[in-house]
Amino acid sequence: MITFIVSIALLVVAYFTYGKYIEKLFGPIAGRKTPAYANHDGVDFVPMNKHKNSLIQLLNIAGTGPIFGPIMGALYGPVAFLWIVIGCIFAGAVHDYLTGMISIRNKGAHIPELAGKFLGAASKHLVNFFALLLLLLVGTVFVTTPASLLAILLDGKVAVAILIALIFVYYFLSTILPIDKIIGRLYPYFGAVLLIGTIGVGGALLFSEYKIPELNLTNMHPDNLPIFPMLFFTITCGALSGFHATQSPIISRTTQNESQGRYIFYGMMIAEGIIAMIWAAAAMSIFDGQTLSSMISEGTPSAVVNEVSMTLLGAVGGTIAVLGAIVLPITSGDTAFRAARSIIADYLKIDQQKVIKRLMIALPLFAISIVLTQIDFNLLWRYFSWANQATAAIALWIATMYLYIQGKNYFVALAPAIFITYMVFVYILNQKIGFNLDLNISFIIGLILTIILMGMFFVKARKNRADDIETSVAVD
């Protein structure tokens, strides 16, 4: 329990210390006009207050990931706590803050546009592919997982197919309607359910008979899967997630003032880290590794969520907690499709003020996603994890470039960029969905590739600095 309490305390303290340092390093300008005002269109660029934006940001980024990921990560044992805390403070929250703020400085640009500007024209097309792949996978996974949770909650009285169809209808409306019409109005209620449920699970766990394990670096995975690199692809949301780089620009287009950035971007990532800690601790405390593994392998971690909630909170409280777990993927799935529509619109330069033009992009996206729902969840999750962390690496390299050009301490973004890039290379080289090489060989080749990529980056960085590339776009 000491490890758990200290971990939560470190996350909270980090917001007021390291988060403050990152904010000062970036240098927000309170009086600078944000894209919400400069590019106001009544659809995507709409000013909303700090608290509403922060809640939307939290619900956007905290999909199934900070619940399902930590539950699956709990199989590795308490070492998962270490990754959540260190990853969240020094990688994930830095990633989210810099991505959101750089987007604000560049007219609310999405990550492909930022990659094209800071990493080169070819990067724009590559990142566009990665971002859209990631968003389609997220949208699809976050249809099936809440549907499975709802089916359990309703005791199988409503077919999963019907629940999937209803969620798709909600996603479609959230994608094509102005952001303040559905998302802006429903999210406060969704947020209340999430917070009540999560706090309830965390509080009940602390005062229950179950013992939260203390920090132990031993790999406890029942199938002996390696911590490096697998843990960093199992727990993504809650520690470091590239999906967030696709979501922060949505809120960069509704932020009223640059000074609100730390609260909205860094702060909400810290909140997600706390959610991840609670669910990882609950899974480790209530189940032994073999039981947990069996429950997960039988379908998705939905059964674990339901069991944890009902065990700790009883029927009424447990139902609220499960509803909170349902809210998370739904409020990320809707904005995943919305972000995909927006990225395609920016890429093809299609104005989005008219509904018909939004439909031209949205309809094909949903058609593809419906086909993807027929694929096994575990397979989708593996591809999601790979695309997710590859996107996180790209976003961190963009942030590194931004800080390098400005002559600021770019190491805060470079260090996590190097680490997750190395893990991505090792994962792709080692896994069957990649090259299926021996793990030790993958470590060696991955290191070589990371060094080569780093060398290429600094060649480009020195050229960008010499060319005095603009790091921000005037919007006022």
C-alpha positions as CSV (number, residue, x, y, z in Angstrom):
1,M,0.0,0.0,0.0
2,I,2.9,2.4,0.7
3,T,4.1,2.1,-2.9
4,F,0.6,2.9,-4.2
5,I,0.1,5.9,-1.9
6,V,3.6,7.3,-2.7
7,S,3.0,6.8,-6.4
8,I,-0.2,8.8,-6.3
9,A,1.5,11.5,-4.3
10,L,4.4,11.7,-6.8
11,L,2.0,12.1,-9.6
12,V,0.2,15.0,-7.9
13,V,3.4,16.7,-6.8
14,A,4.8,16.4,-10.4
15,Y,2.0,18.6,-11.7
16,F,3.1,21.5,-9.5
17,T,6.9,20.9,-10.0
18,Y,8.0,19.3,-13.2
19,G,4.8,20.4,-14.9
20,K,5.5,24.0,-13.9
21,Y,9.1,23.6,-15.3
22,I,7.8,22.3,-18.6
23,E,5.3,25.2,-18.8
24,K,8.0,27.8,-18.1
25,L,10.3,26.1,-20.6
26,F,7.7,26.4,-23.4
27,G,6.7,29.9,-22.4
28,P,3.0,30.4,-22.9
29,I,1.8,33.9,-23.8
30,A,-1.4,34.8,-22.0
31,G,-2.3,37.6,-24.3
32,R,-1.8,35.8,-27.6
33,K,-4.9,35.1,-29.6
34,T,-5.6,31.3,-29.7
35,P,-7.0,29.4,-32.8
36,A,-10.3,29.2,-31.0
37,Y,-10.8,32.9,-31.7
38,A,-8.5,33.5,-34.7
39,N,-10.0,30.6,-36.8
40,H,-13.5,30.4,-35.3
41,D,-15.8,28.4,-37.5
42,G,-18.5,27.2,-35.2
43,V,-17.7,23.6,-35.8
44,D,-14.2,22.7,-34.7
45,F,-12.8,26.1,-33.7
46,V,-15.1,27.1,-30.8
47,P,-13.9,28.8,-27.6
48,M,-14.8,26.8,-24.4
49,N,-13.8,27.5,-20.8
50,K,-10.9,25.9,-19.1
51,H,-12.8,23.4,-16.9
52,K,-14.9,22.1,-19.8
53,N,-11.8,21.8,-22.0
54,S,-9.9,19.9,-19.4
55,L,-12.7,17.5,-18.8
56,I,-13.1,16.9,-22.5
57,Q,-9.3,16.4,-22.8
58,L,-9.3,13.9,-19.9
59,L,-12.2,11.9,-21.4
60,N,-10.7,12.1,-24.9
61,I,-7.3,10.7,-23.9
62,A,-8.6,8.3,-21.2
63,G,-10.2,5.6,-23.3
64,T,-10.2,2.0,-22.5
65,G,-6.4,2.4,-22.2
66,P,-5.9,3.5,-18.6
67,I,-8.2,0.7,-17.4
68,F,-7.7,-2.3,-19.8
69,G,-3.9,-1.5,-20.3
70,P,-3.1,-1.4,-16.5
71,I,-5.2,-4.5,-15.9
72,M,-3.2,-6.4,-18.5
73,G,0.0,-4.7,-17.3
74,A,-0.8,-5.9,-13.8
75,L,0.3,-9.4,-15.0
76,Y,3.9,-8.2,-14.8
77,G,3.5,-7.3,-11.1
78,P,4.3,-4.1,-9.2
79,V,7.0,-3.1,-11.8
80,A,4.0,-1.7,-13.7
81,F,3.6,1.0,-11.0
82,L,7.1,2.2,-11.8
83,W,6.3,2.6,-15.5
84,I,3.0,4.4,-14.8
85,V,4.6,7.0,-12.5
86,I,7.9,7.6,-14.4
87,G,6.3,7.3,-17.8
88,C,3.4,9.7,-16.9
89,I,5.5,12.4,-15.4
90,F,8.5,12.5,-17.7
91,A,7.1,11.2,-21.0
92,G,3.3,11.2,-21.2
93,A,2.5,14.5,-19.6
94,V,5.4,16.2,-21.4
95,H,4.2,14.6,-24.7
96,D,0.6,15.9,-24.2
97,Y,1.5,19.4,-23.1
98,L,4.0,20.1,-25.8
99,T,1.8,18.5,-28.5
100,G,-1.1,20.6,-27.4
101,M,0.8,23.9,-27.1
102,I,2.7,23.5,-30.3
103,S,-0.6,22.9,-32.0
104,I,-2.0,26.1,-30.5
105,R,1.0,28.0,-31.8
106,N,0.3,26.6,-35.3
107,K,-3.4,27.3,-35.9
108,G,-4.6,24.1,-34.2
109,A,-2.6,21.9,-36.6
110,H,-2.9,18.1,-36.2
111,I,0.2,16.0,-35.9
112,P,0.7,15.2,-39.6
113,E,0.9,19.0,-40.4
114,L,3.3,19.5,-37.5
115,A,5.4,16.6,-38.7
116,G,5.6,18.0,-42.2
117,K,6.7,21.4,-40.8
118,F,9.3,20.3,-38.3
119,L,10.5,16.9,-39.6
120,G,10.1,17.3,-43.4
121,A,7.5,16.9,-46.2
122,A,7.9,13.1,-46.4
123,S,7.1,12.8,-42.7
124,K,3.8,14.5,-43.2
125,H,2.6,11.6,-45.4
126,L,4.0,8.9,-43.2
127,V,2.5,10.4,-40.0
128,N,-0.8,11.0,-41.8
129,F,-0.9,7.2,-42.4
130,F,0.1,6.3,-38.8
131,A,-2.4,8.8,-37.3
132,L,-5.3,7.6,-39.4
133,L,-4.5,3.9,-38.8
134,L,-4.3,4.6,-35.0
135,L,-7.5,6.5,-34.9
136,L,-9.4,3.9,-36.9
137,L,-8.1,1.1,-34.6
138,V,-9.0,3.2,-31.5
139,G,-12.5,4.0,-32.8
140,T,-13.1,0.3,-33.5
141,V,-11.6,-1.0,-30.3
142,F,-13.5,1.6,-28.4
143,V,-16.8,0.4,-29.9
144,T,-16.4,-3.2,-29.0
145,T,-15.0,-2.8,-25.5
146,P,-17.9,-0.6,-24.1
147,A,-20.4,-2.8,-25.9
148,S,-18.9,-5.9,-24.1
149,L,-19.1,-4.1,-20.7
150,L,-22.6,-3.0,-21.3
151,A,-23.6,-6.5,-22.3
152,I,-22.2,-7.8,-18.9
153,L,-23.9,-5.0,-17.0
154,L,-27.2,-5.8,-18.7
155,D,-26.7,-9.5,-18.0
156,G,-26.8,-10.4,-21.7
157,K,-30.4,-9.1,-22.2
158,V,-29.4,-6.9,-25.1
159,A,-27.3,-8.4,-27.9
160,V,-23.7,-7.0,-28.3
161,A,-24.4,-6.3,-32.0
162,I,-27.3,-3.9,-31.0
163,L,-25.1,-2.2,-28.5
164,I,-22.3,-1.8,-31.0
165,A,-24.9,-0.3,-33.5
166,L,-26.1,2.2,-30.9
167,I,-22.6,3.3,-30.0
168,F,-21.8,3.7,-33.7
169,V,-24.8,6.1,-34.1
170,Y,-23.5,8.2,-31.2
171,Y,-20.0,8.3,-32.7
172,F,-21.3,9.3,-36.0
173,L,-23.3,12.2,-34.6
174,S,-20.3,13.3,-32.4
175,T,-18.1,13.3,-35.5
176,I,-20.2,15.4,-37.8
177,L,-21.9,17.9,-35.4
178,P,-20.2,21.0,-34.0
179,I,-18.1,20.1,-31.0
180,D,-20.2,22.1,-28.5
181,K,-23.5,20.5,-29.5
182,I,-23.0,17.0,-28.2
183,I,-19.4,16.6,-26.8
184,G,-19.5,19.9,-25.0
185,R,-22.9,19.2,-23.4
186,L,-22.6,15.5,-22.5
187,Y,-19.0,15.3,-21.2
188,P,-19.7,17.0,-17.9
189,Y,-22.1,14.3,-17.0
190,F,-19.9,11.6,-18.4
191,G,-17.0,13.0,-16.3
192,A,-19.0,12.9,-13.1
193,V,-19.8,9.2,-13.6
194,L,-16.1,8.5,-14.3
195,L,-14.8,10.4,-11.3
196,I,-17.3,8.9,-8.9
197,G,-16.6,5.4,-10.1
198,T,-12.8,5.7,-10.1
199,I,-12.6,7.4,-6.7
200,G,-15.0,4.8,-5.4
201,V,-12.8,1.9,-6.6
202,G,-9.6,3.5,-5.3
203,G,-11.1,4.4,-1.9
204,A,-12.7,1.0,-1.4
205,L,-9.5,-0.7,-2.3
206,L,-7.5,1.2,0.4
207,F,-9.9,0.2,3.1
208,S,-10.6,-3.3,1.9
209,E,-9.1,-6.6,3.1
210,Y,-7.1,-6.9,-0.1
211,K,-3.4,-6.1,0.1
212,I,-1.9,-3.8,-2.5
213,P,1.6,-5.2,-3.4
214,E,4.7,-3.2,-2.8
215,L,7.3,-2.3,-5.4
216,N,9.0,-5.4,-6.8
217,L,11.1,-5.4,-10.0
218,T,10.6,-9.1,-10.6
219,N,8.8,-10.1,-13.7
220,M,5.7,-11.9,-12.5
221,H,4.0,-12.4,-15.9
222,P,2.5,-16.0,-15.9
223,D,3.6,-16.5,-19.5
224,N,7.0,-14.9,-18.8
225,L,6.6,-12.2,-21.4
226,P,9.6,-9.8,-21.3
227,I,9.2,-6.5,-19.5
228,F,11.3,-4.9,-22.2
229,P,9.6,-4.1,-24.6
230,M,6.2,-5.6,-23.8
231,L,5.2,-3.6,-20.7
232,F,5.5,-0.3,-22.6
233,F,3.1,-1.6,-25.2
234,T,0.7,-3.0,-22.7
235,I,0.3,0.1,-20.5
236,T,0.2,3.0,-22.9
237,C,-2.6,5.3,-21.8
238,G,-1.7,6.3,-18.2
239,A,2.0,6.4,-19.0
240,L,2.7,7.4,-22.6
241,S,0.3,7.2,-25.5
242,G,0.6,8.5,-29.1
243,F,-3.2,8.5,-29.3
244,H,-3.1,11.7,-27.1
245,A,-1.2,13.5,-29.9
246,T,-4.2,13.0,-32.1
247,Q,-6.6,14.3,-29.4
248,S,-4.7,17.4,-28.0
249,P,-5.1,19.4,-31.2
250,I,-8.9,19.0,-30.9
251,I,-8.7,21.0,-27.6
252,S,-6.0,23.3,-29.0
253,R,-8.8,24.5,-31.2
254,T,-11.1,25.3,-28.3
255,T,-8.6,26.7,-25.7
256,Q,-9.2,30.3,-24.7
257,N,-5.8,31.2,-23.4
258,E,-2.3,29.7,-23.6
259,S,-1.9,30.0,-19.9
260,Q,-4.5,27.3,-19.4
261,G,-2.3,24.7,-21.2
262,R,-0.6,23.1,-18.2
263,Y,-4.0,22.5,-16.5
264,I,-5.6,21.1,-19.6
265,F,-2.8,19.1,-21.1
266,Y,-0.2,18.2,-18.4
267,G,-2.7,18.1,-15.6
268,M,-5.2,15.8,-17.4
269,M,-2.4,13.3,-18.2
270,I,-1.5,13.2,-14.5
271,A,-5.2,12.5,-13.8
272,E,-5.1,9.7,-16.3
273,G,-2.0,8.3,-14.6
274,I,-3.9,8.2,-11.3
275,I,-6.7,6.3,-13.0
276,A,-4.2,3.8,-14.3
277,M,-2.6,3.4,-10.9
278,I,-6.0,2.6,-9.3
279,W,-7.0,-0.1,-11.8
280,A,-3.5,-1.7,-11.9
281,A,-3.5,-1.9,-8.1
282,A,-7.0,-3.3,-8.0
283,A,-6.2,-6.0,-10.5
284,M,-3.0,-7.0,-8.7
285,S,-4.7,-7.0,-5.3
286,I,-7.8,-9.0,-6.0
287,F,-6.5,-11.6,-8.5
288,D,-3.4,-13.8,-8.7
289,G,-1.5,-13.7,-12.0
290,Q,-2.9,-16.9,-13.3
291,T,-6.6,-16.1,-12.6
292,L,-6.1,-12.6,-14.0
293,S,-4.5,-14.0,-17.2
294,S,-7.3,-16.5,-17.6
295,M,-10.0,-13.9,-17.3
296,I,-8.3,-11.7,-19.9
297,S,-7.6,-14.5,-22.3
298,E,-11.2,-15.6,-22.3
299,G,-12.2,-12.3,-24.1
300,T,-11.3,-8.8,-23.0
301,P,-10.5,-7.3,-19.6
302,S,-14.2,-6.4,-19.4
303,A,-14.9,-9.3,-17.0
304,V,-12.1,-8.0,-14.7
305,V,-13.5,-4.5,-14.6
306,N,-17.0,-5.9,-13.7
307,E,-15.6,-8.3,-11.0
308,V,-13.4,-5.6,-9.4
309,S,-16.2,-3.1,-9.3
310,M,-18.8,-5.4,-7.9
311,T,-16.4,-6.9,-5.4
312,L,-15.2,-3.6,-4.0
313,L,-18.4,-1.5,-4.2
314,G,-21.3,-3.9,-4.3
315,A,-24.2,-3.9,-6.8
316,V,-25.0,-0.1,-6.8
317,G,-21.6,1.3,-6.4
318,G,-20.2,-1.4,-8.7
319,T,-22.7,-0.5,-11.4
320,I,-21.6,3.2,-11.2
321,A,-17.9,2.1,-11.5
322,V,-18.6,-0.1,-14.5
323,L,-20.5,2.8,-16.1
324,G,-17.4,5.0,-15.5
325,A,-15.4,2.3,-17.3
326,I,-17.9,2.4,-20.2
327,V,-17.7,6.2,-20.4
328,L,-14.0,6.2,-21.0
329,P,-13.8,4.3,-24.3
330,I,-17.0,5.9,-25.5
331,T,-15.6,9.4,-24.9
332,S,-12.4,8.5,-26.7
333,G,-14.0,6.6,-29.6
334,D,-16.2,9.6,-30.6
335,T,-13.2,12.0,-30.7
336,A,-11.1,9.4,-32.5
337,F,-13.4,9.5,-35.4
338,R,-13.7,13.3,-35.1
339,A,-9.9,13.7,-35.2
340,A,-9.7,11.4,-38.2
341,R,-12.2,13.5,-40.1
342,S,-10.3,16.6,-39.2
343,I,-6.9,15.2,-40.2
344,I,-8.2,14.1,-43.5
345,A,-9.9,17.4,-44.1
346,D,-6.7,19.3,-43.3
347,Y,-4.6,16.9,-45.5
348,L,-7.0,17.3,-48.5
349,K,-7.8,20.9,-47.6
350,I,-11.5,20.3,-47.5
351,D,-13.4,23.0,-45.6
352,Q,-15.6,21.5,-42.8
353,Q,-18.2,24.2,-42.3
354,K,-20.8,22.5,-44.5
355,V,-22.3,19.2,-43.2
356,I,-22.1,17.6,-46.7
357,K,-18.3,17.9,-46.7
358,R,-18.1,16.4,-43.3
359,L,-20.2,13.5,-44.4
360,M,-18.0,12.9,-47.4
361,I,-15.1,12.1,-45.0
362,A,-17.0,10.5,-42.2
363,L,-19.1,7.9,-44.0
364,P,-16.1,6.0,-45.5
365,L,-14.4,6.1,-42.1
366,F,-17.3,4.4,-40.4
367,A,-17.7,1.9,-43.2
368,I,-14.1,0.7,-42.7
369,S,-14.5,0.6,-38.9
370,I,-17.6,-1.6,-39.1
371,V,-15.5,-4.1,-41.1
372,L,-12.7,-4.0,-38.5
373,T,-15.2,-4.9,-35.7
374,Q,-15.2,-8.4,-37.1
375,I,-11.5,-8.9,-36.2
376,D,-10.5,-10.4,-32.9
377,F,-10.0,-7.8,-30.1
378,N,-6.6,-9.1,-29.0
379,L,-5.2,-8.8,-32.5
380,L,-6.6,-5.3,-32.9
381,W,-5.1,-4.4,-29.5
382,R,-1.6,-5.6,-30.6
383,Y,-1.7,-3.4,-33.8
384,F,-3.2,-0.5,-31.8
385,S,-0.3,-0.8,-29.3
386,W,2.3,-0.7,-32.0
387,A,0.8,2.2,-34.0
388,N,0.1,4.0,-30.7
389,Q,3.7,4.1,-29.5
390,A,5.1,4.8,-32.9
391,T,2.9,7.9,-33.0
392,A,4.1,8.8,-29.5
393,A,7.7,8.6,-30.7
394,I,6.9,10.9,-33.7
395,A,5.2,13.4,-31.5
396,L,8.1,13.5,-29.1
397,W,10.6,14.0,-32.0
398,I,8.4,16.9,-33.2
399,A,8.5,18.4,-29.7
400,T,12.3,17.9,-29.5
401,M,12.7,19.7,-32.8
402,Y,10.5,22.6,-31.7
403,L,12.6,23.1,-28.5
404,Y,15.9,22.6,-30.3
405,I,15.1,25.3,-32.9
406,Q,14.2,27.7,-30.1
407,G,17.5,27.0,-28.3
408,K,15.7,25.6,-25.2
409,N,16.3,22.5,-23.1
410,Y,15.2,19.9,-25.7
411,F,16.4,17.0,-23.6
412,V,13.1,16.9,-21.8
413,A,11.5,15.6,-25.0
414,L,14.6,13.9,-26.5
415,A,15.1,11.4,-23.6
416,P,11.6,9.9,-23.8
417,A,11.7,10.1,-27.6
418,I,14.8,8.0,-27.7
419,F,13.5,5.5,-25.2
420,I,10.1,4.8,-26.9
421,T,11.7,4.8,-30.4
422,Y,14.1,2.1,-29.2
423,M,11.2,0.1,-27.7
424,V,9.2,0.5,-31.0
425,F,12.1,-0.9,-33.0
426,V,12.6,-3.8,-30.6
427,Y,8.9,-4.6,-30.6
428,I,8.6,-4.6,-34.4
429,L,11.7,-6.7,-34.8
430,N,10.7,-9.2,-32.1
431,Q,7.0,-9.7,-32.5
432,K,5.3,-12.1,-35.0
433,I,3.3,-9.1,-36.3
434,G,6.8,-7.7,-37.3
435,F,10.0,-9.6,-38.1
436,N,9.8,-12.3,-35.4
437,L,13.5,-12.1,-34.6
438,D,15.2,-13.3,-31.4
439,L,14.7,-10.8,-28.6
440,N,18.5,-10.3,-28.0
441,I,19.1,-9.7,-31.7
442,S,16.1,-7.3,-31.7
443,F,17.8,-5.3,-28.9
444,I,21.0,-5.0,-30.8
445,I,19.4,-4.1,-34.2
446,G,17.0,-1.8,-32.5
447,L,19.8,0.1,-30.8
448,I,21.6,0.6,-34.1
449,L,18.4,1.8,-35.8
450,T,17.7,4.2,-33.0
451,I,21.2,5.7,-33.2
452,I,20.9,6.1,-37.0
453,L,17.5,7.8,-36.6
454,M,18.9,10.1,-34.0
455,G,21.8,11.1,-36.3
456,M,19.4,11.8,-39.1
457,F,17.3,13.9,-36.7
458,F,20.1,16.1,-35.6
459,V,21.2,16.7,-39.2
460,K,17.7,17.9,-40.0
461,A,17.6,19.9,-36.7
462,R,20.8,21.8,-37.5
463,K,19.4,22.6,-41.0
464,N,16.1,23.8,-39.5
465,R,18.0,26.0,-37.1
466,A,20.2,27.4,-39.8
467,D,17.2,28.1,-42.0
468,D,15.6,29.8,-39.0
469,I,12.4,27.8,-39.5
470,E,9.4,29.5,-37.8
471,T,8.2,27.6,-34.7
472,S,4.9,29.3,-34.5
473,V,2.4,30.9,-36.8
474,A,0.9,34.3,-36.1
475,V,-2.8,34.1,-35.5
476,D,-3.6,37.6,-34.2
